[in-house]
Amino acid sequence: MYSRHRFPGEIISYCVWLYYTFPLSYRDSEKMMLYRGIEVTYETIREWCQKFGQQYANQVRRKRSYVTDKWHLDEMVVTIKRQQYYLWRAVDSEGNVLDVLLQRHRDTEAAKRFFRKLLKKQGFVPHVMVNDKLKSYEAAKKQVMPSVEHRQHKGLNNRAENSHQSTRVRERRMRRFKSPGQAQRFLSAFDPIRRHFHPRQHQLSAKHYRKQLRQRFKDWREITDVKIAA
């Protein structure tokens, strides 16, 4: 995986982990590595994130034990170069981000496109779909997922709406996304990696939280093909 790279996998995977797990810039990551005595430029860290971020995220998804059959869907406005886009997002009842898709519209065709992408990636049809009262969802559901139970109520969809918060934090930290393609690439890797290292701490005792994090660190080392030195 890391052949022809000057730095070993431990350093590469660590930099990718820093960037996607915490609200850091590439330059912040460069400083943190320099503090540890490792000289690597922020341009190199950016290249590592672009090359390995999605690979790692795909493996993180495969490590998920299961995806529930109750899906929450929502969309948020993203402004890129003064143009308004909509980021469509789906999460399951456990808060796992299932997929994201950036589109110019939030009409029925956009909803259908997102549904098809979501179903293709997950490989099964949910039992229940929850969203706000945007009419595009109902129209698209009748054509793409007619058998799914549909619940439309703003108060029921806090799980999907809350899932947008980390995206807003990174959007501000990055001083907005630079292009639709860059936003889609970043978020496709960001959501799975960040979620992997942010279990629901408020629902766990300190002991179980640390235990879960240790297991996720172990999973990360397997995903990134990094071994701890004895």
C-alpha positions as CSV (number, residue, x, y, z in Angstrom):
1,M,0.0,0.0,0.0
2,Y,2.8,2.4,0.9
3,S,5.5,1.3,-1.6
4,R,7.4,4.2,-3.2
5,H,6.5,6.5,-0.4
6,R,9.3,8.1,1.5
7,F,7.5,8.0,4.8
8,P,6.3,4.7,6.4
9,G,2.6,3.8,6.8
10,E,2.6,4.7,10.5
11,I,3.2,8.3,9.7
12,I,0.9,8.5,6.6
13,S,-2.0,6.9,8.4
14,Y,-1.5,9.0,11.5
15,C,-1.6,12.2,9.4
16,V,-4.8,11.1,7.6
17,W,-6.3,10.2,11.0
18,L,-5.5,13.6,12.4
19,Y,-7.0,15.5,9.5
20,Y,-10.3,13.6,9.2
21,T,-10.9,13.0,12.9
22,F,-10.2,16.5,14.3
23,P,-11.1,20.0,12.9
24,L,-7.5,20.6,11.7
25,S,-6.1,22.2,8.5
26,Y,-3.2,20.6,6.6
27,R,-0.9,23.3,8.1
28,D,-2.1,22.4,11.6
29,S,-1.2,18.8,10.9
30,E,2.2,19.8,9.6
31,K,2.9,21.7,12.9
32,M,1.8,18.8,15.0
33,M,4.1,16.5,13.1
34,L,7.0,18.9,13.5
35,Y,6.4,19.0,17.2
36,R,6.9,15.3,17.2
37,G,10.2,15.8,15.3
38,I,8.9,14.7,11.9
39,E,9.3,17.2,9.0
40,V,6.6,16.7,6.4
41,T,5.0,19.5,4.4
42,Y,1.3,20.3,4.4
43,E,1.2,19.7,0.6
44,T,2.4,16.1,1.2
45,I,-0.2,15.6,3.9
46,R,-2.9,16.8,1.5
47,E,-1.7,14.3,-1.1
48,W,-1.9,11.5,1.5
49,C,-5.4,12.5,2.5
50,Q,-6.6,12.6,-1.1
51,K,-4.9,9.3,-1.9
52,F,-5.7,7.2,1.1
53,G,-8.7,8.9,2.8
54,Q,-11.3,7.3,0.7
55,Q,-9.6,3.9,0.8
56,Y,-9.5,4.0,4.6
57,A,-13.2,5.2,4.7
58,N,-14.3,2.3,2.6
59,Q,-12.6,-0.2,4.9
60,V,-14.1,1.6,7.9
61,R,-17.6,1.1,6.4
62,R,-16.9,-2.6,6.0
63,K,-15.9,-2.8,9.7
64,R,-19.4,-1.7,10.8
65,S,-21.2,-4.5,12.5
66,Y,-24.5,-3.7,10.9
67,V,-26.7,-1.0,9.5
68,T,-30.3,-0.6,10.9
69,D,-33.3,-0.7,8.6
70,K,-34.6,2.7,9.9
71,W,-33.1,5.5,7.9
72,H,-33.2,9.3,8.5
73,L,-32.7,11.6,5.6
74,D,-32.1,15.3,5.5
75,E,-30.4,18.0,3.3
76,M,-28.4,21.1,4.2
77,V,-27.5,24.2,2.1
78,V,-23.8,24.5,1.1
79,T,-22.5,27.6,-0.6
80,I,-19.6,27.1,-3.0
81,K,-18.3,30.1,-5.0
82,R,-21.6,32.0,-4.4
83,Q,-23.6,29.1,-5.8
84,Q,-26.1,27.3,-3.6
85,Y,-26.0,23.5,-3.4
86,Y,-27.7,20.9,-1.3
87,L,-25.9,18.2,0.6
88,W,-28.2,15.2,1.0
89,R,-27.4,12.9,3.9
90,A,-28.8,9.6,5.2
91,V,-28.0,8.1,8.6
92,D,-29.4,5.0,10.3
93,S,-31.1,4.9,13.7
94,E,-27.6,4.4,15.4
95,G,-26.3,7.6,13.8
96,N,-24.1,5.9,11.2
97,V,-23.7,8.1,8.1
98,L,-24.9,5.9,5.2
99,D,-24.1,8.2,2.3
100,V,-23.9,11.8,1.2
101,L,-24.5,13.4,-2.1
102,L,-24.0,17.1,-3.1
103,Q,-26.5,18.3,-5.7
104,R,-27.7,21.6,-7.2
105,H,-31.4,20.9,-6.5
106,R,-33.6,19.3,-3.9
107,D,-36.5,18.4,-6.2
108,T,-37.9,15.0,-7.0
109,E,-35.2,14.0,-9.5
110,A,-32.5,14.9,-7.0
111,A,-34.2,12.8,-4.3
112,K,-34.5,9.9,-6.7
113,R,-30.8,10.2,-7.6
114,F,-29.9,10.1,-3.9
115,F,-32.2,7.2,-3.2
116,R,-30.7,5.1,-6.0
117,K,-27.1,5.9,-4.9
118,L,-28.0,5.0,-1.3
119,L,-29.7,1.7,-2.2
120,K,-26.8,0.7,-4.4
121,K,-24.3,1.3,-1.6
122,Q,-26.3,-0.3,1.2
123,G,-27.6,-3.3,-0.8
124,F,-31.0,-3.4,0.8
125,V,-34.3,-1.5,1.2
126,P,-35.0,0.0,4.6
127,H,-38.2,-0.8,6.6
128,V,-38.8,2.8,7.7
129,M,-37.7,6.2,6.2
130,V,-37.9,9.3,8.3
131,N,-37.5,12.9,7.0
132,D,-38.9,16.4,7.2
133,K,-41.9,17.6,5.2
134,L,-40.0,18.2,1.9
135,K,-42.4,16.9,-0.7
136,S,-39.6,15.7,-3.0
137,Y,-39.1,12.7,-0.6
138,E,-42.6,11.4,-0.9
139,A,-42.7,11.7,-4.7
140,A,-39.4,10.0,-5.1
141,K,-40.2,7.3,-2.6
142,K,-43.3,6.3,-4.5
143,Q,-41.1,5.6,-7.6
144,V,-38.0,4.2,-6.1
145,M,-39.0,2.6,-2.7
146,P,-42.8,2.2,-2.8
147,S,-42.9,-0.5,-0.1
148,V,-41.0,1.6,2.6
149,E,-42.9,3.0,5.5
150,H,-42.6,6.7,5.3
151,R,-42.7,9.1,8.3
152,Q,-42.6,12.8,7.7
153,H,-42.2,15.0,10.7
154,K,-39.5,17.6,11.5
155,G,-39.3,16.6,15.2
156,L,-38.6,12.9,14.3
157,N,-35.6,13.8,12.2
158,N,-33.2,15.3,14.7
159,R,-30.7,12.4,14.2
160,A,-30.1,13.4,10.6
161,E,-30.1,17.1,11.3
162,N,-27.6,16.7,14.1
163,S,-25.3,14.8,11.8
164,H,-24.8,18.0,9.8
165,Q,-23.1,19.7,12.7
166,S,-19.6,18.2,12.2
167,T,-19.8,19.2,8.5
168,R,-20.6,22.8,9.4
169,V,-17.6,22.8,11.7
170,R,-15.3,21.6,9.0
171,E,-16.8,23.9,6.4
172,R,-16.0,26.9,8.5
173,R,-12.5,25.6,9.3
174,M,-11.8,25.1,5.6
175,R,-13.3,28.6,4.8
176,R,-15.9,26.9,2.7
177,F,-15.5,24.2,0.2
178,K,-13.6,25.1,-3.0
179,S,-15.7,23.1,-5.5
180,P,-18.5,20.6,-5.6
181,G,-16.1,17.8,-6.5
182,Q,-13.8,18.7,-3.6
183,A,-16.7,18.8,-1.2
184,Q,-18.0,15.5,-2.3
185,R,-14.6,13.8,-2.1
186,F,-13.9,15.2,1.3
187,L,-17.2,14.4,2.9
188,S,-17.3,10.9,1.5
189,A,-14.1,10.1,3.4
190,F,-14.7,12.4,6.4
191,D,-18.1,11.1,7.6
192,P,-17.1,7.4,8.0
193,I,-13.6,8.1,9.5
194,R,-14.8,10.8,12.0
195,R,-17.8,8.7,13.1
196,H,-15.5,5.7,13.7
197,F,-13.5,7.7,16.3
198,H,-16.5,9.4,17.9
199,P,-18.7,6.8,19.5
200,R,-21.6,8.2,21.6
201,Q,-19.6,9.1,24.7
202,H,-22.7,10.5,26.5
203,Q,-24.3,7.0,26.3
204,L,-21.3,5.1,27.6
205,S,-19.5,4.8,30.9
206,A,-15.9,6.0,30.9
207,K,-14.7,2.4,31.1
208,H,-16.8,1.2,28.1
209,Y,-16.0,4.4,26.1
210,R,-12.2,3.7,26.5
211,K,-12.7,0.1,25.7
212,Q,-14.7,0.9,22.5
213,L,-12.0,3.4,21.4
214,R,-9.2,0.9,22.0
215,Q,-11.1,-1.5,19.7
216,R,-11.5,1.1,17.1
217,F,-7.9,2.1,17.2
218,K,-7.1,-1.6,16.7
219,D,-9.5,-1.7,13.7
220,W,-7.8,1.4,12.3
221,R,-4.4,-0.2,12.5
222,E,-5.7,-3.3,10.6
223,I,-7.4,-1.1,8.0
224,T,-4.3,1.0,7.4
225,D,-2.0,-2.1,7.6
226,V,0.1,-0.6,10.4
227,K,1.6,-2.7,13.2
228,I,2.6,-1.5,16.6
229,A,6.3,-1.9,17.3
230,A,7.0,-4.4,20.2
